[in-house]
Amino acid sequence: MKIGLICNMGGHLTEMLFLMEAFDKHEIFFITYNDPRINKLNYKKYLLGYIGTDFCKMVRAFFKIFNILIKEKPNLIISTGSEIAIPAFIFAKLMGIKSIYIETWSRVNNKSRTGRILYFVTDVFLVQWQDLLKEYGKKARYVGGVI
C-alpha cells in the first residue's frame, strides 16, 4: 500500500515519527516543510514553503499538493496536522483516496483550526484525548495517544 504522510514540522512531525513503525511494510512519502529531521530520513519527501495562515501561500500549496497526489497516487493519506493537511485532504476526498487525520496531542480540550475543517472531509478522525470526543462529535474516535 502506498501512504502519503502529511505534517507540519515541529511537534506534528514528532508525532508522525512515533508512528513510523506502523508503515514498515508500506511504500511511503512525506509532504511537509523543510526541517533538519526530515532531511535525515531516507524516504521520498516533498518539501513545501511554509503556509501558515497566508491565503496566497495556501492557494499555491493546493496546486503543488494536487500535482504530488496525481504523481504518487497514494492509497491512503495520514496527517498529524497542521494547515499543510488541508489541501491534501480536500483533494483526497475528491480523488477517492482514503484519509486518516490524527488531531495533535497538544489539543486536550479544544479543537484545532485544521481539525475543525478536516473533520468533515476525512474518512477516519482520531483524537488523542478522550475529553476531545465531546468537542468533535460522533465521527471522532479515541484509540489512545501517539506519544
N, C-alpha and C positions, 0 to 999 in steps of 0.2 A: 504494500500500500504506500502511496506517496502522500506525505503530510507536509503542509506548509505551517511553519511556526512563526507567528507574527507577534512581536512585542516591542515595547519601548525599551530603552536602555535602563540601567539602574536596577531598582527593585523588581520591575516586571521581567527583566532578563534573568535576574537571580532566581525568581520563581520558576521560569521556564527551564533553567539549567537543572533545577531539582527534579524535573520530570524526565530528563534525557534518557534514563534507563528504560523508560516505557517505550521509547522509539527505537530501541536497538535493532529490531528486525525489520525496520521500515526505511524507505528512502525519504530523507527529509531535506528541507531547505528552509532558511530563515529569511524573513523580511523584517528589517529592523533599522536602527540607526548605527552610525559608526561608534564603536566602543572598543577599548583595548581588549576586553574579554572576548568579544565576538570575533575579533580578528585572530585570536589564538585557536579558535575552533576549526576543526577540519571538516566542515560541512559547507555545502553550497550556500551562499548568502547574497542577498540583495540589500544594499545599503542606501537608504533614502536620506534626503536632507530633513532636518528636524521640522515637524509640522507645528506642534504646539497648538495655539488657538488661532493661528493665522489662516483666514479663509482662502486666500490665494494659494498658499502652500498646500492646503487640503485639496483644492481642485487639481493641482499638479500631481499630487500623490494619487488621486483617483486614476488618472491616466497611466501613471507608472505601474501601479499595482494591478490594474486591469491587464496591461501587457505582460506582467510577470505571471499572472494566473493563466492567461491564454497559453503562454510558452510552457509552463510547468505542468499544467493540467492535474492539480492535486486531487486526491480522492477526499481529503479532509483538510480543514484548516483549524488550528488551535491558537488561542491567544490568551495571555495573561494581562493584556492591556498595553497601552492606553490608546490614545487617539489614532495611532497608526493602524489599529484594527478596524476602524470604521469603514474605510473604503473596501478593504479586503472582505469583510463580512457582507456588505451590501452586494458586491459582485458575486460572492459565493452563493448567496441566495438566488440571484438572477441566473447563475450558471448551473444551479443544481449541485453545487459542492457542499457536502456536509460540513457543519461547523460546531465547534465547542468553545465557549467563552468561559474563562475562569476569572471571576471577579477577584481583584487583588486582595491579598491577605491584609493589607492596611485598612480595608473597608470593613469595619466591625459593626457599625450602627447605621450607616447611611450609604446611599448609592453613589457610585462614581458617575460622572457625566457620560463616559463611554458605556458603562453598564446600562444606563437609562436608555441609550439609543439601541444598543445591540441586543437587549432583552427581547426585542420584537422581531429580530431577524435571525437569531442564532437557533440552531437545532437543539443544542444542549446548553443550558445556562447553569453554571455551578458557582456556589458561594463557599467561602472558607470559614464562615462563622454562622452558627445556627440562628443567631439573632437577626441576621440579614434576610432570612427566609420571609419573615413577615413584611419586610420592606418591599421586596420584589414581587411576591405572589406565587401562584401555583406552578408556574413554569420553572422557577428556581429550585435547584436541588443542592443538598448538603451531603457530601460524602467524606468530609474531612478536610484537613489543610494540606497544602503543598509543602510547607516548611515544617 
